[in-house]
Amino acid sequence: MKQLGSLSPLYLALFASSLCIPNTSWAGRVEGSIKDVTTQIPLEGAMISIEELNLKQESNRDGRFFFQEVPEGRYTLVAQYLGGQTYKQQIQVGEISLTQTEIELSGDGVEHIQVIGQRGALSKSLNRQRAADNLVNVLSADALGNFPDTNISEALQRVPGVSIERDQGEGRFVRVRGMAPDYNSVSMNGTRLPSPDSDRRAVALDVVPADLLQSVEVTKTLTPDMDADSLGGAIKVKSLSAFDRDERHINVSAEGSYDAMTESSNPKLAASFSDIYQDNFGVALAASWYDRDFGSDNVETGGKWSFDEPARLEEVEQRDYDINRERIGIGANFDFRPNDNNDLYLRTLYSSFVDRETRNSNEIKWDEATLADQLSPAEATRSLKSREEDQSIISLVFGGESRFDKWILNYQASWSRAQADKPMYIGKADFEAGFDEVGYQDSQVPKIIADDRFYSADEYQLAKIEIADSSTVDNMMAGKFDASKTMLFGERPLEVKFGAKYSSREKTNREDVWIYKDFDELGFTEQQLSMAAFAGNEPNYNLGRFGPSINADAVWDLVHRLDSDAAIDDIESQINDFDIDEDIAAAYVMGHIDIDNLRILAGVRFEHTDMYSKGTGFDASQDDFFATTYDRDYQHWLPGLHLNYKWGDKTVVRASWNNTIVRPTFGQLAPGYLIEQSDDELEAAFGNPDLKALESMNWDISVEHYMGGLGVVSVSGFYKDISHFIYEADLGGYGKYQDFDKADTFVNGDDANILGMELAYVQEFGFMPEGWRGLIFTTNLTLSDSTAEINWQDDGTQTRDIPLPSQSEVSANASFGYENAYVSFRFSAAYKSEYLLEVAELDDAAFDIYQDAHTQYDFVAKGFITEDLTVYFKAINLSDEPFYAYTGQNRYNAQYEEYGRTFQLGIQYINF
């Protein structure tokens, strides 16, 4: 996005005042709610209108709607909901009066509207999508159970343009329109969630208990009343409210899962409860617990190839993971409505994620790069990493809505805290040996060629133990308000809205490191240091022969006998510590006017960012530490224009132009650095606190056609003009780092652009003959093309074009389902194409690291024992799809990892 420096507070004030035009005299108010006639469940996203005045709005999450200051007269109130019959009612609005109406909607050609199951989830999502002013996709809580997905992140991959990043095979982070998770924002109940990861802003969505959710919304075109820090999309999670239903609601489930790779069985329990007391006080409670044992097998080169013809391999590493992940989620939500004009709420969340990981690895470094099937001298290191990481998120959100005679005021205050602790863990325990004849086979999934000595623990001696202790804390406080007013501009409805937000964020990271080595100087014998004294059983490794594992208890027994004060690594214990404070002040003004079937929404947002960071650097050439501090601020004016045209009752055309930013991650901004001499090479590694925020000017256009029953076909196009994108690079040998052999950091690129298109088709076949009415088919396809330019100094400025990092050109989803009163089935597939992970060498594309294309197939089946009791079966990763990353070309491994299949069997009770 090009900086819009010509805008000023004066222009903003003129824009705001131009919207506040004296309005025609208004008199009464029209309020009401809309529900399904049979289940009495409130219908969110219904399109409510007063026909003669062209006043329109969508019903809110509890089915209510509010028209302020309606002129005196007789009008037609119209309600439309996909899957339901169109409702019309004559209402009389008097002078200074309140007109209340309760709408009970029946189904379109059926007894009642489908609000549960696959069709119910589809109905809720499509109605909210159709009613929105901007381009959004919605996933209701019901949809989470209709796919074989274990968490919110995996469920979101079914949304058009959304794919996920997996960690050890589990979906954790969300990508929108092919863009990396750090390019997208995540909020819950209107407030941003902090990240427990030390280097990221992105939040892993598997930490939020699905049983507390009402919906997840992906907004792809941002309006001025939204935080502007998103390039791909804004993910908005809304938790359960007791007023989402009119009666007591109970949901209890118990599940067991089986992990095929580790042959382990794992339990999961979840429960939620909501009820309304005295008609004005609502309580919603939810809790979930999941304890999973699983693992993965890995072999990786890390891109350590030499591409002098023919290609030769320099290093390779086998890895075996044993993992336990325990998740606990607790939420308590309270709603209070003291009168008809005021709503108050308190939303709370506690999430705990404990990740226990044991990793055994074999690393081979050849003395000289070697060909496949060639035996050459090499150094081998058998290593152990064993750690427990405790991540937690706490969030408290208090807010409300007050409806005055002419204005509606929304307000909110929030506090959130994320923390990640890794208490005293084994970062590595290295046992080393040298061999004369070691080779490999297969450049994609390398397998080690070696004699029996390579796999004998007696051949290896303890060289080094690294112990670490780390903690990250991310605190966020925020307050905001939004005020809106509806008026008449001539005879046309006009809404004016303005608001402000202030947020304060403090991110701290602390790490202590102890290095134990030179054990022979401490009096240990070769026998005591032999790996045989520390060896465990051979892991169940599916990618070749592995050899013995390393026992963590034996390593700890040795460490506890050593002097920790003498082993403290002062350098590593300081350079990774940092404090980063980020304060953001924002304000906006916007409005929309309805001209017949066209709604025009325009506005501007202003954001001012003030950032302070401090850390520590170490320069080995001076053998000294240096305190580093950075204090900077910047601001952005971000205008937007959105057009929404209702072409009849079934077609919606949208177009938008908006401007957004993405601030650098905390790892990219880290103020610490290290300059050291290694094997006569000068090397440096450092963050870059001077990075500019990524800026993007975004253009979108879409057409959605809603068909009979529940169905939609849509096409949308988008273009993003990006400035200051960020990538990781080695600047060693270039510019001011000319004397460095290696200088790893983050830099701003020049310009980048993304051109893309989304296609989606959803159809529920309720119009078919009786036996076919339960069929549901959904599919979507996202195509994108990106270009970015990087540069470096080498006899002048050199450049080359790359794809935008983390940008997939193709992502697609498809699912085929069937449901009737007795059973429900759904088979689904998710695909994303390869994308650039890392620029390893600025001047050589042969070393660029790409993640390969990924396709996963899943299946879910349900049996309805009674109206309230359901048994279900889920099969995940049916094709045993691995993770694969390659170096330059697909045949050269960077990383290969297998996870196996997972099967789940459970029972669920829901009182409908």
MARTI-36525 format. One line per 3 residues: their letters; for each residue x, y, z of C-alpha. Coordinates in steps of 0.1 Angstrom, whole numbers, plus 5000, padded with zeros to 4 digits. Example, Ala and Ser with C-alpha at 12.3 -4.5 7.8 and 13.67 -1.06 7.14 Angstrom:
BEGIN
AS) 5123,4955,5078  5137,4989,5071 .
This chain:
BEGIN
MKQ) 5000,5000,5000  5013,5034,4992  5013,5057,5022 .
LGS) 4984,5082,5021  5002,5112,5035  4977,5137,5021 .
LSP) 4950,5128,5046  4950,5147,5078  4928,5151,5109 .
LYL) 4911,5181,5092  4900,5159,5062  4888,5133,5087 .
ALF) 4867,5159,5106  4852,5172,5073  4843,5136,5063 .
ASS) 4827,5129,5096  4807,5161,5096  4795,5156,5060 .
LCI) 4778,5124,5072  4760,5140,5101  4735,5158,5079 .
PNT) 4702,5169,5095  4678,5141,5093  4641,5138,5086 .
SWA) 4619,5136,5116  4617,5101,5130  4593,5090,5157 .
GRV) 4590,5054,5169  4610,5023,5174  4605,4988,5160 .
EGS) 4620,4959,5179  4616,4922,5178  4631,4887,5175 .
IKD) 4630,4859,5150  4629,4821,5159  4622,4788,5144 .
VTT) 4586,4780,5149  4592,4744,5161  4625,4744,5180 .
QIP) 4623,4780,5192  4660,4784,5184  4669,4821,5176 .
LEG) 4678,4827,5139  4709,4847,5134  4716,4863,5101 .
AMI) 4679,4867,5090  4674,4897,5067  4649,4920,5084 .
SIE) 4635,4950,5065  4609,4977,5066  4598,4975,5030 .
ELN) 4585,5011,5024  4615,5028,5040  4642,5004,5025 .
LKQ) 4655,5000,5061  4675,4968,5063  4695,4949,5090 .
ESN) 4703,4914,5100  4691,4897,5131  4718,4894,5158 .
RDG) 4731,4862,5174  4700,4858,5196  4676,4866,5168 .
RFF) 4668,4902,5179  4666,4933,5157  4663,4970,5164 .
FQE) 4651,4998,5142  4656,5032,5159  4635,5063,5151 .
VPE) 4611,5050,5125  4587,5077,5111  4551,5074,5121 .
GRY) 4531,5053,5097  4519,5019,5085  4546,4996,5071 .
TLV) 4554,4961,5060  4579,4942,5081  4597,4915,5060 .
AQY) 4619,4886,5073  4639,4864,5050  4660,4833,5060 .
LGG) 4675,4808,5037  4656,4775,5042  4626,4793,5056 .
QTY) 4594,4809,5042  4594,4846,5036  4575,4863,5064 .
KQQ) 4555,4896,5060  4536,4915,5087  4518,4948,5087 .
IQV) 4529,4970,5116  4517,5004,5128  4544,5028,5141 .
GEI) 4530,5057,5162  4544,5090,5173  4570,5083,5200 .
SLT) 4561,5047,5203  4576,5012,5206  4564,4985,5182 .
QTE) 4574,4950,5192  4570,4919,5171  4579,4883,5176 .
IEL) 4585,4864,5143  4582,4826,5143  4595,4813,5109 .
SGD) 4585,4780,5094  4605,4760,5069  4604,4764,5032 .
GVE) 4582,4734,5022  4590,4715,5054  4577,4715,5089 .
HIQ) 4604,4736,5104  4638,4752,5095  4668,4729,5097 .
VIG) 4688,4743,5126  4708,4712,5136  4730,4686,5118 .
QRG) 4747,4692,5085  4718,4712,5070  4715,4733,5101 .
ALS) 4751,4742,5101  4749,4750,5065  4718,4772,5070 .
KSL) 4734,4792,5098  4766,4798,5078  4749,4808,5045 .
NRQ) 4724,4832,5061  4751,4852,5079  4773,4852,5048 .
RAA) 4744,4866,5027  4735,4893,5051  4770,4907,5057 .
DNL) 4780,4940,5042  4815,4927,5034  4829,4894,5022 .
VNV) 4828,4869,5051  4826,4831,5055  4811,4817,5087 .
LSA) 4816,4783,5104  4789,4776,5131  4796,4755,5161 .
DAL) 4774,4728,5147  4797,4725,5117  4826,4714,5139 .
GNF) 4810,4681,5146  4801,4675,5110  4837,4671,5098 .
PDT) 4863,4648,5112  4883,4677,5126  4897,4676,5161 .
NIS) 4899,4714,5167  4888,4748,5153  4919,4752,5131 .
EAL) 4912,4719,5113  4875,4728,5109  4884,4761,5093 .
QRV) 4903,4744,5064  4868,4737,5050  4862,4774,5044 .
PGV) 4869,4788,5009  4904,4802,5007  4915,4788,5041 .
SIE) 4942,4762,5047  4961,4752,5078  4997,4748,5090 .
RDQ) 5003,4715,5109  5026,4708,5138  5033,4671,5142 .
GEG) 5004,4664,5120  4979,4684,5140  4963,4715,5125 .
RFV) 4972,4745,5147  4976,4777,5126  4953,4791,5100 .
RVR) 4963,4805,5065  4938,4827,5046  4940,4830,5008 .
GMA) 4973,4812,5010  4989,4837,5033  5009,4827,5064 .
PDY) 4993,4827,5099  5012,4858,5110  4996,4877,5081 .
NSV) 4961,4870,5096  4946,4882,5129  4927,4862,5155 .
SMN) 4903,4877,5180  4879,4861,5205  4847,4880,5216 .
GTR) 4860,4911,5200  4894,4912,5216  4928,4901,5202 .
LPS) 4942,4870,5218  4979,4871,5228  5003,4844,5216 .
PDS) 5023,4822,5240  5050,4816,5214  5080,4838,5220 .
DRR) 5085,4848,5183  5050,4849,5169  5018,4870,5168 .
AVA) 4998,4842,5154  4976,4822,5178  4972,4785,5175 .
LDV) 4934,4779,5173  4936,4744,5188  4939,4760,5222 .
VPA) 4903,4772,5222  4877,4746,5234  4853,4741,5206 .
DLL) 4825,4733,5230  4824,4769,5241  4820,4783,5206 .
QSV) 4790,4798,5189  4807,4805,5156  4839,4813,5138 .
EVT) 4839,4841,5112  4866,4847,5085  4864,4882,5072 .
KTL) 4883,4888,5040  4875,4924,5034  4881,4946,5064 .
TPD) 4858,4976,5072  4872,5007,5090  4856,4996,5124 .
MDA) 4879,4965,5124  4916,4963,5135  4936,4968,5104 .
DSL) 4964,4943,5110  4955,4916,5085  4965,4908,5050 .
GGA) 4947,4875,5043  4918,4878,5066  4905,4884,5102 .
IKV) 4894,4853,5121  4867,4862,5147  4858,4836,5173 .
KSL) 4826,4841,5192  4819,4820,5223  4786,4806,5235 .
SAF) 4759,4828,5251  4729,4814,5270  4707,4837,5249 .
DRD) 4717,4818,5218  4689,4794,5229  4657,4800,5247 .
ERH) 4660,4771,5270  4684,4750,5290  4711,4734,5268 .
INV) 4733,4705,5278  4761,4690,5256  4782,4661,5269 .
SAE) 4806,4639,5249  4831,4612,5256  4856,4600,5230 .
GSY) 4885,4576,5226  4910,4579,5197  4936,4555,5183 .
DAM) 4969,4566,5169  4981,4541,5143  5018,4551,5144 .
TES) 5023,4547,5181  4994,4522,5186  4982,4543,5215 .
SNP) 4946,4550,5227  4937,4585,5240  4907,4598,5259 .
KLA) 4887,4630,5254  4859,4645,5275  4838,4676,5269 .
ASF) 4807,4692,5284  4788,4725,5281  4758,4739,5298 .
SDI) 4737,4771,5294  4705,4784,5309  4686,4816,5314 .
YQD) 4674,4827,5348  4647,4853,5356  4645,4859,5318 .
NFG) 4674,4884,5320  4705,4866,5333  4722,4839,5312 .
VAL) 4750,4815,5322  4770,4794,5298  4797,4770,5310 .
AAS) 4820,4747,5291  4850,4725,5298  4870,4700,5277 .
WYD) 4900,4677,5283  4920,4658,5257  4951,4637,5265 .
RDF) 4969,4624,5234  4999,4602,5229  5013,4601,5194 .
GSD) 5045,4604,5174  5062,4610,5141  5092,4598,5120 .
NVE) 5114,4623,5103  5144,4626,5080  5157,4659,5069 .
TGG) 5187,4676,5053  5177,4712,5062  5187,4721,5026 .
KWS) 5224,4711,5031  5231,4702,4995  5259,4711,4971 .
FDE) 5246,4716,4936  5278,4715,4918  5269,4689,4891 .
PAR) 5260,4663,4901  5242,4672,4933  5259,4660,4965 .
LEE) 5246,4659,5001  5265,4675,5030  5243,4666,5060 .
VEQ) 5213,4645,5069  5194,4638,5101  5170,4611,5113 .
RDY) 5145,4621,5139  5121,4600,5160  5094,4619,5181 .
DIN) 5074,4606,5210  5048,4632,5220  5021,4637,5246 .
RER) 4998,4667,5243  4973,4674,5270  4947,4702,5264 .
IGI) 4923,4717,5290  4898,4743,5281  4874,4761,5305 .
GAN) 4850,4789,5298  4823,4807,5318  4802,4833,5301 .
FDF) 4776,4856,5317  4749,4878,5301  4727,4903,5320 .
RPN) 4699,4924,5305  4688,4948,5332  4662,4963,5308 .
DNN) 4652,4964,5272  4678,4990,5263  4709,4976,5278 .
DLY) 4729,4943,5274  4759,4935,5295  4783,4905,5292 .
LRT) 4813,4889,5307  4833,4864,5286  4861,4843,5302 .
LYS) 4885,4817,5288  4912,4796,5303  4932,4773,5280 .
SFV) 4961,4750,5290  4983,4732,5264  5010,4709,5278 .
DRE) 5033,4695,5251  5057,4668,5263  5082,4658,5236 .
TRN) 5111,4634,5234  5132,4635,5203  5160,4611,5194 .
SNE) 5181,4620,5164  5210,4608,5143  5229,4635,5125 .
IKW) 5255,4627,5098  5280,4653,5085  5302,4641,5057 .
DEA) 5338,4654,5055  5330,4662,5019  5297,4664,5002 .
TLA) 5288,4630,4989  5268,4613,4961  5240,4589,4966 .
DQL) 5251,4553,4971  5287,4565,4978  5304,4556,5011 .
SPA) 5325,4584,5025  5340,4595,5059  5315,4612,5082 .
EAT) 5310,4625,5117  5279,4611,5134  5261,4626,5164 .
RSL) 5233,4608,5183  5213,4634,5202  5184,4636,5227 .
KSR) 5160,4665,5232  5135,4660,5261  5112,4688,5272 .
EED) 5078,4698,5286  5062,4730,5275  5033,4745,5294 .
QSI) 5013,4770,5274  4983,4789,5288  4959,4816,5278 .
ISL) 4936,4836,5301  4911,4861,5287  4885,4883,5304 .
VFG) 4862,4905,5283  4836,4928,5298  4813,4948,5275 .
GES) 4778,4957,5266  4754,4975,5243  4732,5005,5252 .
RFD) 4704,5016,5229  4695,5053,5233  4668,5072,5215 .
KWI) 4690,5081,5186  4723,5063,5192  4735,5028,5198 .
LNY) 4767,5025,5219  4789,4994,5221  4817,4993,5246 .
QAS) 4843,4968,5258  4873,4964,5281  4895,4933,5280 .
WSR) 4926,4918,5296  4944,4887,5283  4976,4869,5292 .
AQA) 4994,4842,5274  5024,4823,5289  5047,4796,5278 .
DKP) 5071,4779,5302  5097,4753,5295  5111,4744,5329 .
MYI) 5146,4729,5330  5147,4707,5300  5173,4688,5279 .
GKA) 5179,4710,5249  5204,4684,5236  5226,4656,5248 .
DFE) 5252,4648,5221  5271,4616,5217  5297,4617,5189 .
AGF) 5317,4592,5167  5336,4591,5134  5331,4565,5107 .
DEV) 5350,4559,5074  5321,4545,5053  5287,4561,5056 .
GYQ) 5264,4568,5027  5227,4574,5018  5201,4562,4993 .
DSQ) 5172,4583,4978  5174,4621,4976  5138,4625,4987 .
VPK) 5136,4602,5017  5173,4596,5025  5181,4563,5041 .
IIA) 5215,4558,5058  5239,4532,5045  5263,4521,5073 .
DDR) 5277,4489,5089  5267,4476,5123  5293,4498,5141 .
FYS) 5272,4529,5132  5243,4514,5152  5262,4504,5183 .
ADE) 5260,4525,5214  5296,4515,5223  5310,4536,5194 .
YQL) 5297,4569,5207  5311,4592,5235  5293,4619,5253 .
AKI) 5304,4653,5240  5280,4679,5252  5248,4684,5272 .
EIA) 5227,4715,5269  5201,4723,5296  5177,4752,5292 .
DSS) 5149,4770,5311  5127,4795,5293  5096,4816,5299 .
TVD) 5075,4838,5276  5047,4862,5288  5024,4882,5265 .
NMM) 5001,4906,5283  4974,4926,5265  4949,4952,5277 .
AGK) 4924,4970,5255  4894,4992,5256  4872,5004,5228 .
FDA) 4838,5019,5220  4816,5021,5189  4787,5046,5185 .
SKT) 4762,5044,5156  4732,5063,5145  4706,5058,5118 .
MLF) 4691,5088,5100  4675,5098,5067  4694,5115,5039 .
GER) 4665,5127,5019  4645,5095,5017  4675,5072,5019 .
PLE) 4686,5054,5051  4720,5064,5063  4740,5051,5092 .
VKF) 4769,5069,5107  4794,5051,5130  4825,5061,5147 .
GAK) 4847,5047,5175  4881,5044,5191  4903,5017,5206 .
YSS) 4935,5017,5227  4955,4986,5233  4987,4980,5253 .
REK) 5008,4949,5248  5039,4937,5268  5059,4907,5255 .
TNR) 5088,4894,5275  5111,4864,5269  5136,4849,5293 .
EDV) 5160,4820,5287  5188,4805,5307  5212,4780,5292 .
WIY) 5237,4756,5308  5264,4739,5286  5282,4709,5300 .
KDF) 5312,4696,5281  5349,4685,5284  5338,4657,5307 .
DEL) 5372,4639,5306  5387,4670,5323  5361,4665,5351 .
GFT) 5375,4630,5357  5350,4609,5339  5362,4577,5322 .
EQQ) 5355,4566,5286  5333,4538,5300  5313,4563,5320 .
LSM) 5309,4586,5289  5300,4558,5265  5265,4560,5251 .
AAF) 5261,4524,5263  5257,4538,5298  5228,4560,5286 .
AGN) 5212,4538,5259  5175,4529,5258  5155,4508,5235 .
EPN) 5156,4513,5197  5127,4535,5186  5099,4522,5163 .
YNL) 5113,4542,5133  5096,4535,5100  5121,4553,5077 .
GRF) 5150,4529,5080  5173,4515,5107  5178,4539,5137 .
GPS) 5198,4523,5164  5195,4528,5202  5178,4557,5218 .
INA) 5191,4579,5246  5176,4576,5281  5166,4610,5295 .
DAV) 5167,4598,5332  5204,4587,5327  5213,4622,5313 .
WDL) 5196,4639,5343  5214,4616,5367  5247,4629,5353 .
VHR) 5236,4666,5352  5226,4666,5388  5262,4655,5398 .
LDS) 5277,4685,5379  5283,4721,5389  5256,4742,5373 .
DAA) 5272,4775,5382  5303,4766,5362  5282,4755,5332 .
IDD) 5260,4786,5328  5263,4800,5293  5263,4838,5298 .
IES) 5259,4845,5261  5230,4823,5253  5214,4832,5286 .
QIN) 5212,4869,5277  5210,4874,5239  5176,4858,5236 .
DFD) 5160,4878,5265  5139,4908,5254  5111,4931,5264 .
IDE) 5089,4946,5237  5061,4971,5245  5036,4979,5218 .
DIA) 5009,5005,5223  4983,5011,5195  4958,5040,5194 .
AAY) 4931,5038,5168  4901,5058,5157  4877,5055,5128 .
VMG) 4847,5071,5112  4825,5054,5086  4790,5053,5073 .
HID) 4767,5035,5049  4738,5047,5027  4712,5025,5010 .
IDN) 4702,5036,4975  4675,5011,4965  4693,4977,4964 .
LRI) 4728,4992,4966  4746,4998,4999  4776,5021,4999 .
LAG) 4799,5019,5029  4829,5042,5032  4852,5053,5060 .
VRF) 4887,5057,5072  4907,5043,5101  4938,5058,5117 .
EHT) 4963,5037,5137  4993,5050,5156  5018,5024,5168 .
DMY) 5044,5032,5195  5070,5005,5201  5098,5001,5226 .
SKG) 5121,4972,5228  5152,4963,5248  5176,4934,5247 .
TGF) 5213,4924,5249  5239,4918,5222  5272,4900,5224 .
DAS) 5303,4908,5202  5329,4881,5205  5355,4903,5188 .
QDD) 5352,4926,5219  5343,4898,5243  5316,4920,5258 .
FFA) 5278,4925,5261  5260,4955,5249  5225,4967,5259 .
TTY) 5203,4975,5230  5172,4997,5231  5149,5008,5203 .
DRD) 5121,5033,5206  5100,5042,5175  5066,5050,5164 .
YQH) 5047,5052,5131  5012,5058,5119  4988,5048,5091 .
WLP) 4957,5063,5075  4936,5034,5061  4906,5044,5040 .
GLH) 4881,5019,5027  4851,5017,5003  4826,4987,5001 .
LNY) 4797,4983,4977  4770,4957,4983  4743,4953,4957 .
KWG) 4713,4929,4961  4704,4918,4926  4670,4904,4933 .
DKT) 4664,4881,4963  4690,4855,4953  4721,4873,4941 .
VVR) 4746,4895,4960  4773,4915,4943  4801,4930,4964 .
ASW) 4831,4951,4956  4856,4967,4979  4888,4987,4982 .
NNT) 4906,4988,5015  4940,4992,5031  4956,4971,5057 .
IVR) 4989,4965,5075  5008,4936,5091  5032,4944,5119 .
PTF) 5065,4924,5121  5065,4894,5144  5083,4896,5178 .
GQL) 5110,4872,5166  5117,4894,5136  5118,4925,5159 .
APG) 5140,4909,5186  5167,4934,5197  5194,4909,5207 .
YLI) 5223,4899,5185  5253,4876,5184  5286,4882,5166 .
EQS) 5311,4853,5169  5340,4837,5152  5334,4801,5142 .
DDE) 5360,4779,5125  5378,4811,5112  5344,4824,5099 .
LEA) 5328,4856,5111  5291,4850,5117  5262,4871,5130 .
AFG) 5226,4865,5139  5202,4892,5149  5166,4905,5148 .
NPD) 5157,4938,5131  5138,4963,5153  5138,4988,5124 .
LKA) 5116,4967,5101  5087,4985,5086  5052,4972,5088 .
LES) 5039,4954,5057  5013,4976,5039  4988,4964,5014 .
MNW) 4962,4980,4992  4934,4954,4986  4908,4951,4958 .
DIS) 4880,4926,4959  4850,4917,4939  4825,4889,4943 .
VEH) 4792,4875,4931  4771,4851,4952  4740,4834,4938 .
YMG) 4718,4817,4963  4697,4788,4949  4666,4771,4960 .
GLG) 4667,4756,4995  4702,4758,5008  4727,4763,4980 .
VVS) 4751,4790,4967  4775,4793,4939  4800,4821,4942 .
VSG) 4830,4836,4924  4854,4863,4938  4886,4879,4927 .
FYK) 4912,4897,4947  4943,4917,4941  4968,4929,4967 .
DIS) 4995,4955,4961  5020,4950,4989  5049,4971,5002 .
HFI) 5076,4962,5027  5070,4924,5029  5094,4907,5052 .
YEA) 5116,4877,5046  5145,4859,5063  5179,4863,5046 .
DLG) 5216,4857,5050  5233,4890,5043  5268,4877,5048 .
GYG) 5292,4889,5021  5268,4918,5010  5268,4955,5018 .
KYQ) 5278,4964,5053  5281,4927,5061  5308,4922,5034 .
DFD) 5332,4909,5060  5308,4884,5074  5306,4848,5062 .
KAD) 5271,4846,5076  5247,4872,5088  5212,4859,5094 .
TFV) 5184,4884,5099  5151,4897,5086  5147,4924,5060 .
NGD) 5120,4943,5041  5115,4934,5005  5105,4960,4979 .
DAN) 5071,4954,4964  5049,4923,4960  5015,4916,4946 .
ILG) 4990,4888,4948  4963,4881,4922  4937,4855,4931 .
MEL) 4903,4840,4925  4879,4820,4947  4852,4796,4935 .
AYV) 4827,4779,4957  4797,4757,4953  4774,4745,4981 .
QEF) 4742,4725,4976  4718,4707,4998  4696,4685,4977 .
GFM) 4663,4690,4996  4645,4694,4962  4653,4659,4952 .
PEG) 4631,4628,4956  4627,4614,4991  4657,4591,4992 .
WRG) 4681,4617,4979  4671,4647,5000  4698,4641,5026 .
LIF) 4727,4647,5002  4749,4677,5007  4779,4686,4985 .
TTN) 4804,4715,4991  4835,4724,4972  4857,4754,4969 .
LTL) 4889,4764,4950  4913,4793,4955  4938,4802,4928 .
SDS) 4965,4829,4934  4996,4841,4918  5022,4862,4937 .
TAE) 5054,4880,4928  5079,4896,4952  5113,4911,4946 .
INW) 5143,4908,4968  5176,4925,4964  5212,4925,4977 .
QDD) 5245,4943,4971  5271,4926,4950  5289,4949,4925 .
GTQ) 5258,4971,4927  5222,4962,4935  5212,4928,4924 .
TRD) 5176,4915,4923  5155,4885,4917  5118,4876,4918 .
IPL) 5104,4851,4942  5068,4840,4951  5056,4857,4982 .
PSQ) 5068,4835,5011  5041,4811,5025  5018,4819,4996 .
SEV) 5001,4788,4981  4990,4791,4945  4962,4766,4948 .
SAN) 4940,4755,4977  4909,4734,4974  4884,4716,4996 .
ASF) 4855,4692,4988  4831,4672,5009  4802,4649,5001 .
GYE) 4777,4642,5029  4744,4624,5035  4721,4628,5065 .
NAY) 4686,4615,5075  4669,4609,5108  4690,4579,5115 .
VSF) 4725,4584,5102  4750,4611,5089  4781,4605,5068 .
RFS) 4806,4630,5054  4838,4623,5033  4861,4653,5028 .
AAY) 4893,4663,5012  4916,4693,5016  4945,4703,4993 .
KSE) 4971,4731,4992  4998,4735,4967  5035,4740,4974 .
YLL) 5048,4773,4987  5081,4790,4995  5092,4785,5031 .
EVA) 5126,4802,5032  5151,4821,5010  5183,4803,5021 .
ELD) 5206,4821,4996  5198,4855,4983  5215,4851,4950 .
DAA) 5207,4814,4942  5171,4801,4938  5185,4765,4939 .
FDI) 5186,4767,4977  5151,4781,4982  5131,4758,5006 .
YQD) 5096,4749,4995  5069,4730,5013  5054,4704,4989 .
AHT) 5017,4701,4981  4996,4684,5007  4963,4665,5003 .
QYD) 4944,4650,5032  4913,4628,5032  4890,4624,5062 .
FVA) 4857,4607,5070  4830,4610,5097  4799,4588,5104 .
KGF) 4772,4593,5130  4743,4572,5142  4714,4588,5160 .
ITE) 4703,4564,5187  4677,4588,5200  4668,4624,5193 .
DLT) 4694,4634,5220  4720,4606,5218  4745,4602,5190 .
VYF) 4775,4578,5184  4801,4589,5160  4833,4575,5142 .
KAI) 4860,4597,5126  4889,4587,5105  4917,4613,5100 .
NLS) 4944,4613,5074  4931,4582,5056  4959,4583,5030 .
DEP) 4987,4587,5056  4998,4619,5039  5033,4630,5050 .
FYA) 5048,4664,5053  5075,4671,5027  5097,4701,5021 .
YTG) 5123,4703,4993  5153,4723,4983  5150,4741,4950 .
QNR) 5136,4710,4932  5112,4684,4944  5138,4656,4943 .
YNA) 5160,4672,4969  5149,4667,5005  5147,4695,5030 .
QYE) 5124,4676,5054  5102,4645,5053  5079,4635,5081 .
EYG) 5052,4608,5086  5024,4609,5112  5001,4580,5105 .
RTF) 4963,4577,5107  4940,4585,5136  4906,4570,5144 .
QLG) 4881,4583,5169  4850,4567,5184  4827,4587,5207 .
IQY) 4792,4593,5221  4775,4626,5225  4744,4637,5244 .
INF) 4726,4670,5234  4692,4680,5246  4675,4697,5216 .
